[in-house]
């Protein structure tokens, strides 16, 4: 899941509290040695995040930034987790993006989408066996549109699917 610019900015501010040497070591540790360049710590951290986004695919970049956030939050003291403004801001931004830091781990706070493949294929088989070819086609089109996020088109095809069931009976 991608993370927002607000979360990236909070992560940059959070890491910028480190010394220049610690920022360089962090960049080396995650395979981005020499890419944390800038005139001050904030610029160096921003350059590091931009390098991650530029050199990795979007999902891989988000995963690496989330791992980095988890690692940094894990190294925070209980006092910092509850009182430090940058730490609180990072945790709040992550929560808005759907993550919660709990028991030393960054966890999704919303469930993942449910897989419907088994149920869908069973219904398609039943439509096929009953000879409802038109209804089956409308159902497949409704499903394809739903997966692509075209809810209006999915709704229209679902209506055609239901009408097709009545007509083919």
C-alpha positions as CSV (number, residue, x, y, z in Angstrom):
1,X,0.0,0.0,0.0
2,X,1.4,3.4,-0.9
3,X,2.2,5.9,1.8
4,X,1.2,9.6,1.6
5,X,3.5,12.6,1.2
6,X,2.5,13.6,4.8
7,X,3.9,10.3,6.1
8,X,7.1,10.7,4.0
9,X,7.5,14.2,5.4
10,X,7.0,13.0,9.0
11,X,9.6,10.2,8.4
12,X,12.0,12.8,7.0
13,X,11.6,15.0,10.1
14,X,11.9,12.0,12.3
15,X,15.2,10.7,10.8
16,X,16.6,14.3,10.6
17,X,16.9,14.2,14.4
18,X,19.9,11.9,13.9
19,X,23.4,13.1,13.4
20,X,25.0,13.4,10.0
21,X,27.0,10.3,10.6
22,X,24.0,8.3,11.7
23,X,22.1,9.4,8.5
24,X,25.0,8.3,6.4
25,X,25.2,5.0,8.2
26,X,21.4,4.5,7.7
27,X,21.7,5.2,4.0
28,X,24.6,2.7,3.8
29,X,22.6,0.1,5.8
30,X,19.6,0.2,3.4
31,X,21.8,0.2,0.2
32,X,21.7,3.9,-0.6
33,X,25.2,4.9,0.3
34,X,26.1,8.4,-0.9
35,X,22.5,9.3,-1.8
36,X,21.8,11.1,1.4
37,X,23.4,14.3,0.2
38,X,22.5,17.9,1.2
39,X,23.6,21.0,3.1
40,X,21.7,20.0,6.3
41,X,20.2,17.0,8.0
42,X,16.7,17.7,6.7
43,X,17.9,18.0,3.1
44,X,20.0,14.8,3.5
45,X,17.0,12.9,4.7
46,X,14.7,14.3,1.9
47,X,17.4,13.3,-0.7
48,X,17.5,9.8,0.8
49,X,13.7,9.4,0.5
50,X,13.6,10.8,-3.0
51,X,16.4,8.4,-4.0
52,X,14.4,5.5,-2.7
53,X,11.3,6.6,-4.6
54,X,13.4,7.2,-7.8
55,X,15.4,4.0,-7.8
56,X,12.7,1.5,-6.7
57,X,9.3,0.6,-8.1
58,X,6.5,2.3,-6.2
59,X,5.4,-0.7,-4.1
60,X,9.0,-1.6,-3.3
61,X,9.8,2.0,-2.3
62,X,6.7,2.1,-0.1
63,X,7.7,-1.2,1.5
64,X,11.3,0.1,2.2
65,X,10.0,3.3,3.7
66,X,7.6,1.4,5.9
67,X,10.4,-0.9,7.0
68,X,12.5,2.2,7.7
69,X,9.7,3.8,9.8
70,X,9.2,0.5,11.7
71,X,12.9,0.2,12.4
72,X,13.2,3.8,13.6
73,X,10.0,3.6,15.7
74,X,11.3,0.4,17.2
75,X,14.5,2.1,18.4
76,X,12.4,4.8,20.2
77,X,12.0,4.8,23.9
78,X,8.5,4.6,25.5
79,X,8.9,8.3,26.5
80,X,9.6,9.3,22.9
81,X,6.7,7.3,21.5
82,X,4.4,9.2,23.8
83,X,5.9,12.6,24.1
84,X,8.3,13.5,21.2
85,X,6.5,15.7,18.6
86,X,8.3,14.1,15.6
87,X,7.6,10.6,16.8
88,X,3.9,11.4,17.5
89,X,3.6,13.0,14.1
90,X,5.1,10.0,12.3
91,X,2.8,7.6,14.2
92,X,-0.3,9.7,13.4
93,X,0.6,10.0,9.7
94,X,1.1,6.3,9.5
95,X,-2.3,5.7,11.2
96,X,-4.0,7.9,8.6
97,X,-2.3,5.8,5.9
98,X,-3.7,2.6,7.5
99,X,-0.8,1.5,9.8
100,X,-0.4,1.2,13.5
101,X,2.7,0.8,15.5
102,X,2.0,-1.9,18.1
103,X,4.3,-4.1,20.1
104,X,7.4,-3.0,18.2
105,X,5.8,-3.7,14.8
106,X,4.1,-1.7,12.1
107,X,0.9,-3.4,11.3
108,X,-1.9,-2.7,8.8
109,X,-4.9,-1.3,10.7
110,X,-7.4,-2.2,7.9
111,X,-7.9,-5.7,6.7
112,X,-6.7,-6.7,3.2
113,X,-9.2,-7.3,0.4
114,X,-10.9,-10.7,0.5
115,X,-10.1,-13.1,-2.3
116,X,-13.3,-14.1,-4.1
117,X,-11.8,-16.6,-6.7
118,X,-13.2,-19.8,-5.3
119,X,-16.7,-18.4,-4.9
120,X,-16.7,-16.7,-8.3
121,X,-15.5,-19.8,-10.2
122,X,-18.2,-21.9,-8.5
123,X,-20.9,-19.5,-9.5
124,X,-19.5,-19.4,-13.1
125,X,-19.5,-23.2,-13.2
126,X,-23.1,-23.3,-12.0
127,X,-24.2,-20.7,-14.6
128,X,-22.3,-22.6,-17.3
129,X,-23.9,-26.0,-16.3
130,X,-27.4,-24.4,-16.3
131,X,-26.8,-23.0,-19.8
132,X,-27.1,-19.3,-18.7
133,X,-24.4,-18.1,-21.2
134,X,-25.7,-14.5,-21.4
135,X,-26.0,-14.2,-17.7
136,X,-22.5,-15.7,-17.2
137,X,-21.0,-13.2,-19.6
138,X,-22.7,-10.2,-17.8
139,X,-21.5,-11.6,-14.5
140,X,-17.9,-11.8,-15.8
141,X,-18.1,-8.3,-17.1
142,X,-19.5,-7.0,-13.8
143,X,-16.7,-8.7,-11.9
144,X,-14.0,-7.3,-14.3
145,X,-15.4,-3.8,-13.9
146,X,-15.6,-4.2,-10.1
147,X,-12.0,-5.3,-9.9
148,X,-10.9,-2.4,-12.0
149,X,-12.8,0.0,-9.7
150,X,-15.5,0.9,-12.3
151,X,-18.4,0.6,-9.8
152,X,-21.0,2.3,-12.2
153,X,-20.2,-0.1,-15.0
154,X,-20.1,-3.1,-12.5
155,X,-23.5,-2.0,-11.3
156,X,-24.9,-1.9,-14.8
157,X,-23.5,-5.3,-15.7
158,X,-24.8,-6.8,-12.4
159,X,-28.3,-5.6,-13.4
160,X,-27.9,-7.1,-16.8
161,X,-26.7,-10.4,-15.1
162,X,-29.9,-10.5,-13.0
163,X,-32.1,-9.7,-16.0
164,X,-30.3,-12.4,-17.9
165,X,-31.0,-15.0,-15.2
166,X,-34.7,-14.2,-15.5
167,X,-34.8,-14.3,-19.3
168,X,-32.9,-17.6,-19.5
169,X,-35.2,-19.4,-17.1
